Amino acid sequence: MGFRAIACLALSLLCGAAQAQAVPAIREFYFDEDAVARPIRVVEGEDEAAMQRLARTMERGQRNAALATAQLAHLAIAQDRAETGRALYRQALDATAPRSAHRQTIQWNYGWDLLRLGETEAALNHWVGLMDGRLNAPDWLPPTLALALWRLDRRDEAVAWFAAAVRTHPERWPHTAQWPALLPGWRDDERATLAEVRAAWAKDPPGWP
């Protein structure tokens, strides 16, 4: 490999490292329930009629218009209309105050849709961004970051976050049979990824601190 190729490779690696999302320092426990971390359900259903009801809520500028826009964004992405979904999510975020509960719920949901589009780094950015000036220890954070970091091949960090989940609830997280009840909104492939993290944790559980 020539000098120019080596230099380009080194620059590429440096740029990739610079772009990696920093995550918060890990705390010992994560007991806080977080009201914003929930699926958006302005209307029930996922069919065309539900989408029309959401569109009417948006057009009328009703109280839940931003949430309706985000739910419509989610349905668009689920129907393989990713660009439409992204545009609607941006519209929903632009319509909310920076630290409002509605904006934070939209941001949390957008993270999940980005993850399912294969945009894991962007999903991580959204979830980490939620920690700015909010709860210090939300209960959803350890397993969610463990999932994202493992998929980004940041394996040691993923295991450390899973260990935080286990410290918080040692009766729950070591046992994968409980995960469908603990993670009802997760897909099978997402729980399978977390199971890989759990296996790595079981081989060499990190201590605290």
C-alpha positions as CSV (number, residue, x, y, z in Angstrom):
1,M,0.0,0.0,0.0
2,G,1.4,3.4,-1.0
3,F,1.9,6.4,1.2
4,R,-1.1,8.2,-0.2
5,A,-3.4,5.2,0.3
6,I,-2.2,4.8,3.9
7,A,-2.7,8.5,4.5
8,C,-6.3,8.4,3.1
9,L,-7.0,5.3,5.3
10,A,-5.7,7.0,8.4
11,L,-7.7,10.2,7.6
12,S,-10.9,8.1,7.1
13,L,-10.4,6.3,10.4
14,L,-9.8,9.6,12.2
15,C,-12.9,11.1,10.7
16,G,-15.0,8.1,11.7
17,A,-13.8,8.3,15.2
18,A,-14.5,12.0,15.4
19,Q,-18.1,11.4,14.2
20,A,-18.8,8.6,16.8
21,Q,-21.5,9.8,19.2
22,A,-20.3,10.2,22.7
23,V,-22.6,8.7,25.3
24,P,-23.2,9.8,28.9
25,A,-21.0,8.5,31.7
26,I,-22.6,5.3,33.1
27,R,-24.3,5.6,36.5
28,E,-24.6,2.7,38.9
29,F,-28.4,2.5,38.8
30,Y,-31.3,3.5,36.4
31,F,-34.6,3.5,38.3
32,D,-36.3,6.6,36.8
33,E,-39.5,6.0,34.9
34,D,-39.5,8.3,31.9
35,A,-42.9,9.5,30.7
36,V,-41.7,10.7,27.3
37,A,-40.3,7.3,26.4
38,R,-43.5,5.8,24.9
39,P,-44.9,5.0,21.5
40,I,-47.1,7.8,20.0
41,R,-50.8,6.9,19.7
42,V,-52.8,9.9,18.8
43,V,-55.2,7.6,16.9
44,E,-55.5,3.9,16.9
45,G,-54.7,1.8,13.9
46,E,-52.2,1.8,11.0
47,D,-54.4,1.7,8.0
48,E,-55.3,4.4,5.5
49,A,-58.3,5.6,7.6
50,A,-55.9,6.1,10.6
51,M,-53.5,8.1,8.4
52,Q,-56.4,10.3,7.2
53,R,-57.4,11.0,10.8
54,L,-53.8,12.0,11.6
55,A,-53.7,14.2,8.6
56,R,-56.9,16.0,9.6
57,T,-55.4,16.5,13.1
58,M,-52.3,18.1,11.6
59,E,-54.3,20.3,9.2
60,R,-56.6,21.7,12.0
61,G,-53.6,22.5,14.2
62,Q,-55.1,20.7,17.1
63,R,-53.2,20.3,20.4
64,N,-51.7,17.0,19.4
65,A,-50.8,18.1,15.9
66,A,-47.1,17.6,16.3
67,L,-47.6,14.2,17.8
68,A,-50.0,13.3,15.0
69,T,-47.4,14.4,12.5
70,A,-44.8,12.1,14.2
71,Q,-47.2,9.2,14.2
72,L,-47.9,9.7,10.5
73,A,-44.1,9.8,10.0
74,H,-43.8,6.5,11.8
75,L,-46.5,4.9,9.6
76,A,-44.9,6.3,6.4
77,I,-41.6,4.7,7.4
78,A,-43.3,1.4,8.1
79,Q,-44.7,1.5,4.6
80,D,-41.3,2.0,3.0
81,R,-41.7,5.7,2.5
82,A,-38.6,6.7,4.4
83,E,-38.0,10.1,2.9
84,T,-41.6,11.1,3.6
85,G,-41.3,9.8,7.1
86,R,-38.1,11.8,7.7
87,A,-39.7,15.0,6.3
88,L,-42.7,14.5,8.6
89,Y,-40.5,13.9,11.6
90,R,-38.5,17.1,10.9
91,Q,-41.8,19.0,10.6
92,A,-43.0,17.5,13.9
93,L,-39.7,18.5,15.7
94,D,-39.8,22.0,14.2
95,A,-43.3,22.5,15.6
96,T,-42.3,21.8,19.2
97,A,-40.4,23.7,21.8
98,P,-36.8,22.5,22.4
99,R,-37.3,20.9,25.8
100,S,-41.0,20.2,25.7
101,A,-42.3,16.7,26.5
102,H,-43.9,16.4,23.1
103,R,-40.6,17.1,21.4
104,Q,-38.8,14.6,23.6
105,T,-41.4,11.9,22.9
106,I,-41.0,12.6,19.2
107,Q,-37.2,12.4,19.4
108,W,-37.4,9.1,21.3
109,N,-39.7,7.5,18.7
110,Y,-37.6,8.9,15.8
111,G,-34.6,7.2,17.2
112,W,-36.4,3.8,17.0
113,D,-37.5,4.4,13.4
114,L,-34.0,5.4,12.4
115,L,-32.6,2.3,14.1
116,R,-35.0,0.2,12.0
117,L,-33.9,1.9,8.9
118,G,-30.4,0.8,9.7
119,E,-29.2,4.3,10.7
120,T,-28.0,3.3,14.1
121,E,-25.6,6.2,14.7
122,A,-28.4,8.6,14.0
123,A,-30.7,6.7,16.3
124,L,-28.0,6.9,19.0
125,N,-27.7,10.7,18.5
126,H,-31.4,11.1,19.1
127,W,-31.4,9.0,22.3
128,V,-28.3,10.6,23.7
129,G,-29.7,14.1,22.9
130,L,-32.6,13.3,25.2
131,M,-30.3,13.3,28.2
132,D,-29.5,17.0,28.0
133,G,-30.8,18.5,31.1
134,R,-33.4,15.8,31.8
135,L,-33.6,12.7,34.0
136,N,-30.2,11.4,35.0
137,A,-31.1,7.8,35.1
138,P,-34.1,6.8,33.0
139,D,-34.8,3.0,33.0
140,W,-35.0,2.7,29.2
141,L,-31.4,4.0,28.7
142,P,-29.2,1.0,29.6
143,P,-30.8,-1.7,27.3
144,T,-31.4,0.8,24.5
145,L,-27.8,2.1,24.4
146,A,-26.5,-1.5,24.8
147,L,-28.5,-2.4,21.7
148,A,-27.3,0.5,19.6
149,L,-23.7,0.4,20.7
150,W,-23.4,-3.4,20.0
151,R,-24.7,-2.8,16.5
152,L,-22.1,-0.1,16.0
153,D,-19.4,-2.6,17.0
154,R,-18.7,-0.7,20.2
155,R,-18.9,-3.9,22.1
156,D,-17.2,-3.0,25.4
157,E,-19.5,0.0,25.8
158,A,-22.5,-2.1,25.0
159,V,-21.6,-4.7,27.7
160,A,-21.0,-1.9,30.2
161,W,-24.4,-0.5,29.6
162,F,-26.0,-3.9,29.9
163,A,-24.2,-4.3,33.2
164,A,-25.9,-1.1,34.4
165,A,-29.3,-2.7,33.5
166,V,-28.4,-5.8,35.5
167,R,-27.2,-3.8,38.5
168,T,-30.5,-1.9,38.5
169,H,-32.7,-5.0,38.2
170,P,-30.7,-8.2,38.7
171,E,-33.9,-10.2,38.8
172,R,-34.9,-9.1,35.3
173,W,-32.1,-8.6,32.8
174,P,-30.0,-11.8,33.1
175,H,-33.1,-13.9,32.1
176,T,-34.0,-13.6,28.4
177,A,-37.4,-15.3,29.0
178,Q,-38.6,-12.1,30.6
179,W,-37.6,-9.8,27.8
180,P,-40.8,-9.9,25.7
181,A,-42.7,-8.6,28.8
182,L,-39.9,-6.1,29.6
183,L,-39.4,-4.9,26.0
184,P,-42.9,-5.2,24.4
185,G,-42.1,-2.7,21.7
186,W,-38.9,-4.3,20.6
187,R,-38.7,-6.5,17.6
188,D,-37.4,-10.1,17.7
189,D,-34.1,-9.1,16.0
190,E,-33.6,-6.3,18.5
191,R,-34.0,-8.7,21.4
192,A,-31.7,-11.1,19.6
193,T,-29.0,-8.4,19.5
194,L,-29.5,-7.7,23.2
195,A,-29.1,-11.4,23.8
196,E,-25.7,-11.2,22.2
197,V,-24.8,-8.4,24.5
198,R,-26.0,-10.5,27.5
199,A,-23.9,-13.4,26.4
200,A,-20.8,-11.2,26.3
201,W,-21.7,-9.8,29.7
202,A,-22.1,-13.3,31.1
203,K,-18.7,-14.3,30.0
204,D,-17.0,-11.4,31.8
205,P,-19.3,-9.2,33.9
206,P,-17.7,-5.8,34.4
207,G,-17.4,-4.6,38.0
208,W,-18.5,-1.3,39.4
209,P,-17.2,1.3,39.5
